[in-house]
């Protein structure tokens, strides 16, 4: 059985201390103290979220219960969580030994994120400041998650930022995800994650049990979704109406090439052409289909974005007016399962070795 990531990290640090290679005892005690301080400051903003539903199957009544973690994002009692039970009859949170009823303000099906509001919020709520100040974190940075696992008390989980990922197997994510070494168990999805400066990094979003790691939805994406759900109860994503493919270029890397347009889409009505190589969108470099999905995710409807493309050996600028994504259009497959093994039968290694990302619609 593989050892937990946090245990392996601690064992490695201990070995380095004993050999005098890297850290002194003061360094490690300082790190321990920093983790304890952040946990003390942030843990009171984290809650356990539960949802239940009663369904009739023939003559039998079945009761479904799902629980996870969540956290306050406002003084008014708004809670952000992910993977909530669909069509729940009753939603509540456990907070400071109290059971508080909540209602769903809105749900984003593309990222499987929900915003709740307590019916009777307590006074002096401690909440997490959701912003994009920690949007750029480097691989190897320490991460601290604060979760409610199963029916245990709130506790910290420690790990490393491993990489940024745009896909898993054939599934292209709607936006860039953080892969971390936080090994999540039941009840720990939906929890906030912080860096060692105490800044919010993202929300625990899906577990990768085979790798003892997980995916986090970054803070910038959480802020984008929270703001829309607060304003209207739904998220309005920008849409281009482009389908693309990857094409090997002369430098043995890949270009993102336009291979089609959706009827009545912004791209169809623009001066973009099939065969154009996309260089950048809104000044952001496009090197993969994931970069284009990310650009679409953060594009604001009813704004103009400049596409820089290469056509006939020349670079040109083509403006495109972004519209709201129609409900029947998707950038990727269904929302990520909170446990990747739930929706995939083959092993992680097999999938990553053989799958090719299909051409999505942005």
N, C-alpha and C positions, 0 to 999 in steps of 0.2 A: 504493500500500500504506500503511495507516495506521501512524503511528509508535507504538511501545510507550508505555504510559501513564507508566512511570517516566522515559523519555526526555523526553516532553512536559512532565512536572512539573519535571524538572531544567532544561529550556530556559526555562520560565516563571520559575523562581527566578533563573536567571542574568540574564534580562532585567530583573527587578526590582532585582537588585543593581546592575547597570550604570547603571540610571536613578536609583538612590538612593531608590526608593520605599518599600521595606519592610525588607529585611534588610541588615545589615552583613556583612562578611566573617566576623566572629567568630560571628555567628548561624549561618551556613551551616557553618562548621567545627565548631561545637558540635553541630549536627544530624548531621553526618557522623561525628563522634566517638561520638555516642550510638548510632547504627546499628552501628558497628563493635564497640562494647562489648557490645551485646545479642547480636550474632552470635557473638562470641567466647564469651560465657557460655552460650548456648543450643545452639549448633550440634552439640555433642558428644552431645546427647540425641536427635538426629534420625538416622534410619536409612533405607536403601533397602530396600523390601520387594519380594520376588519370589515368584511362585507359578506352578507348572506343572501341566499335566494332559495325559495321553496318552489319546487317543480313537481308536477304530477305525472307519473309514468304508469299508465294503466290504472290499477287499483291502489298503487303504492305512492306515497308521498316521499320525495327525496329532498333533503336539505343540503345545500351546498354552502361551504364556508371557506373563504380565502383570506389570508392575512399577509401583511407585508409591512414594510417600514414607510414612513413619510416624514415630512418636516414642515414646520410653520414658515410661511413666506410673507406674512403680514401680521400686524398687530390686531387686525380685525378677525383673525382666526382662519385664514386661508391656508390650506395644506396641499403640498405638491406630493404626488406619489405616482407610481407606475405599476402596470399589471393588475389593475383593479378588476374584481369580478364583474363581468358584463351583466347588464340588466339586474343589478342587485336590488333586492327589496328593502334592504336596510344597510346603512353604512355608519360606522362609528369609529372613534379612536380611543385608545387608552393613553392617558396622560396624567402623570402625578397621582397614580392610584385612583383616577376617576374615569368613568365611561361617558363619553360625550358624543351625542348624535351629530351627524354631518349630512350634508346634501352635496350632490355633484354639481358644480358650477358649469363645468364643461370637460370634454374629453377630446384628445387629439388621437384619432385612430392610426395615423401614419407613424407616430413615435410611441403610441400606447401610453401616453402621459395624461393624468387626470388632475384637475384642480378641484378640491373640496372646500366647503365653507361650514364651520361649526354653527349649529343653530343657536347655541348659547355659549359664545366664547368666554373663557375665563379672563380675569384681569391680568395685566402686566405680562403679556405673552412675549417670550423670547423667540425671535425669528431669525432665519438665515437671510442674509442680504444676497439676493440673486442678481449678479451682474456679469459682465464679460471681462473683468479686470484680470482674470487668471486664464484667459483664452489660450495663451501660448505657454505651455509647460514642456519641459524637456524630458526625454527618456532618461530614466534613472532617478527622477525626482520622487521624494517620499510622499506617500498619500495616506491619509487617515480617514477611514470610513467610520460612521457612528450608526449602529444598526440595532434593530430589535430582532434577534434570531429566535425562531419558534416562540415559546412562551417565557424565554429568559428575560432578565433585566437588560436594559440598554447597555451596550458595551462597544469598545473601539475595536477596529480591525485595521491592520497595518500592512502596507505593501508599497510597490513601486509603479510608476508610470512606465509602461513598456513600449507602446507605439501608438500611432494614429492609424486607424483603419477605415476604409471606405466600403468594405464588403466582407461577407462571410460565405464561402462557397459560391453558389450562383446568385446569392442574394446581395444586391447593391443596397447599402444603407441610404436613407433619405438625407443624411448629413454625416460629417466626419465623426467617428466614435473614438473614444480613448480605450485602449486595451490596457488593463492593469493586472497586477499580481494579487489583487484582493480576491481571495477564494470565498465566494458567497454560498451560503446555505439557505435553507427554507426560512422565509420571513425577512431576509436581508435585502431583497430587491426593493428599490424605492427610497433608499437611504441617502443622505448627503455625504459627499466626500470633500475633504479639505486638504490644502497643502500645509506645510509646516509654518507658514505665515498666518494660518487661520483663514485663508481666502477660500471661498466656495469654488470647487473645481468641476463638479458635476454630480449627477444622480446615478446610483447603481442601477443598471438597466437590464442586464442579462448575464447569466453565469455560463462559464465554460468549464464544466467539471473535469473533462479529460485533461485540461491544461492547468488546472488549479488557478484559474484566472477569470476575468470578467470584462464586460464592456460597460463603459460609463457614457451617458449622454452628457456632452460638455455644457458648462455653465452658460455659454452664449446661446446655445440652442434652447436650454431650459428657460432663459429669460425671454427669448422670442416667443415660445409657446405660452408661458405664463401670462405675458402681457396681452396676447390675443384672447386667451380664455377669460381673463378679467374683463376685457372690453366687450366681448360679444358672445362668449361661451363656445366659440369655435375658432380654429386657426385658418387663416386665409393665406395660402401659399402662392407664391408667384409661379408663373408658367410660361415657357417658351414655345412648346410644341415641336421639339426637335427630337429625332432619333439619330443615334450615332453608332459608329463602329470604330474599332482600333485598327490602325494600318501601320505596318512596319515602314520606317523611313530609312534614309540613307545612312543615318548614324546608328542603325540597329536599335533604336528605341521606337516607341509607338506614338503616333499622332492620333488625336481625337478628330474624326472626320464626320461631317454631316452626311447621312445617307437617306434622309427622308424628313418630311414635314407632316404634321397632323392637320387635317382639313380645318379651315377657319381658325387656325392658331396664329399667334403673333408672328412666329417665324415664317409661316406661309405667306403672310401679308408684308413681310419685310423684304429687303434686297439680298438676304442670305441665299446661297445656292447650294444644291447638292454637290458634294465634292470639296466644299470649303473645309480647310483645316482650321480648327478653332485654336487660337493662340491665347486669348484672354477674354474674360467677361467682367465688365466693370472695373478693369485694371488689375484683376486677380488672374494669375497665370493658370491655364488649363492644361494639365499634363496627362490626366486620366479622366475616365468617365465619372469617377468619384468627385473630382474637382468640379465638374459641371453640375452634378447633383447637389453639391454643397452651395454652389452659386445660385441654383434655383431655389434651394431651401431658404436662403436669406434674402432673396430678391423681393422687393416690395411691389405689390400690385399697383398699377397706374403710375409707374415711374419709367424713365427711359434708361436702358442699359446699353453701353457700347460694346459690341462684339468686335474684337480684332481677329481677323481671319487671314489666312494665306490663300490666294487664288492666282493661278497661273504664274507662280513664282513671286508675286507681289503681296505685300501686307496692306490691307485696307481696313477701314473702320466702318462698321454697319450698325446704325442705331436700331434698337428694337424696343417697342413699348410692351412692358410686362403686364399680363392680365392675371386675374384670379384663376387658379387651377380648377377646372371643372371636376366635379365629384367623381366622374367616371374615369378620370385619368390618374395614373399612379406612376411614381418614379421607380418603384421597386415592388418586391413581393409583399406579403402580409407582414404585420408588425413582428419584430423579433420575439421569439419565445423567451420567457424569463429564464428558462433552462434550455439551452441550445439542444441538448439531447432529446428534449420532448418532441421536436419537430423534424429531427433528422435521424435516419436509421443507421447510416454508415458512420465510421469513425471520423474524427476531425482530420487525422492525417490523410485518410483516403480522399476526403472531399477536397481538401486544399491542393492535393497533388493532381487531381483530374478535372476539376470544374473550370469552366470559362464563363465570365460574366456576360450575360445576355444583353443585347441592345435594349436599353430602357427608353422611356419617353420622358423628357425633362420639360 
